[in-house]
C-alpha cells in the first residue's frame, strides 16, 4: 500500500455510503484542514499522473485512486476535472493523551525505540547485541537526527551476531518503518523483539529459534521521518519520506526522499519530482539511511545469486528478510521493478503461502497485489543483489479503525500482532533453507 502505493478495494460501510453519494458522519466531522482518504475515479495512468503532480496517491484499485488530503486537496482534484468522494478518515478518533515517549494513544517515538533496544541488550547479554548501522540524513548533516539502530538476537556462541557473511547460523532480518507514517510496523518489531528475548526461558518456539538462528531487527529504518510523524501528537503528521530538505522547495510532509525507491538495485524508474511521495532521489542509494541498510545487508549475507536478473538463487541459499509496510493485507514477492516473475518465484510463493496461513494476506507480485511496478525497493535489493528470500508485508486493512496509515494503537495487540506473530516465526524457522520448503 503505502509501501507499494496501491490497495485493493474493499469498501467499509462509510466508504459504501460515500461511493453512493451519501453524507457520512465521519466526513462531516473531519475538520477542513484534516486529511482524509478521497476515492477518485481514475485509471492507472491517471493515478500515476496525479502522483507525479504531487498528490498523495495512497492506493489504487481498478478504475479508482485513493488520494490523501484535506478539503483544499479535494478542491484541487475537482479543478482538474475529477469527482473525489469521501472514503475514510485518516485520524481514528484518538483523544487519549499519550504518556512519556509515546504519541497517538501509545505509539512509540524514536527515543523510546532506541531505549528499548538498549534495555533488551542490557537485560539479556547472552541473547542480544545492539548495533549502530549508520546515520539518518539529519545526523549526517549535523542537524540533530539519529543513528540507525539494530539488534541481533540469538543464544550466543562463538561467531554469532557478528557482521560477517560466514557466521554459522542462518539469519532472518525484520525491518520496519522505512515509510515513517506506517506506524503500526515499528510496534510489531517491538513485540517481535520482546517475544524472543523475554520468551527464551519459557516459550519452546522462541528458544528453538534463538538456539538455531540469528534474528536481526531494525525497528525504525527512517528515524528522522518518524520524528516528524510523532511531532503531530494525536494528529500525527503524514511524513512518508526521510527529512532531506536539499531538493526542491517542498514544504510540510512533502520534503525528503522515498527510501523505498532509493535502493541501488534497479533504481531509477520512479518519480523525479522532489515533492512527490515516491521521489526516488538524485541517484541510487543517495540517502545515508539506504547506504547504512545496504552496507548492513552486504555485511551479513553473502552474494548467493548471479548478476543476471534471470539467475535464480540456489536451493542451498540461506536467509530471509521481511520489510513491514502498511497497508493492504498483502505479502508481496519480488520482483517490484518488472512484471516478470523472479527466477525463484515458485519457491517464494510457497513460503509466502506459509506466512499467509497465519495472517490471511494475499500473496503475489506487485502486479498481482498492487497492480504496478516499482523500482529501488528494499526487497528487490536483498533478493536481487544477495539472493535472500525477501518479502514486503502490507499490514492492515485499507479502512476502519484498524485500517489506513494511522490505526488505533489498540489494533496492534488486538489484530496486527496476533495475525503476524506466526508469520514471523515461520520466516525465522525458514531462514536455513527458504527455497526448500
Secondary structure, DSSP 8 states (H G I E B T S, - for coil): -TTTS-------HHHHHHHTT---HHHHHS-TTS-EEEEEE--HHHHHHHHHTT-EEEEEETTEEEEEE-HHHHHHHHHTT---EEEEESS----S---SSEETTTEE-HHHHHHHHHHHHHH-TTTEEEEEEEE-HHHHTTSS--EEEEEEES---TTTTSS-TT-SSEEEEEEE-SSTT-THHHHHHHHHHHHHHHHTTT-HHHHHHHHHEEEEEES-S-HHHHHHHHTTTTS-----S----SSTT--GGG-S--GGG--STT--SSB--TTSTTB--SSTT-SHHHHHHHHHHHHHS---S-SSTT----TT---EEEEEE-SSSEEEES-SS-SS--TTHHHHHHHHHHHHHHH--EEE-HHHHTSS--SS-HHHHHHHHH--EEEEEE-SBSSSTTBSSS--THHIIIIIHHHHHHHHHHHHHTTT-TT--
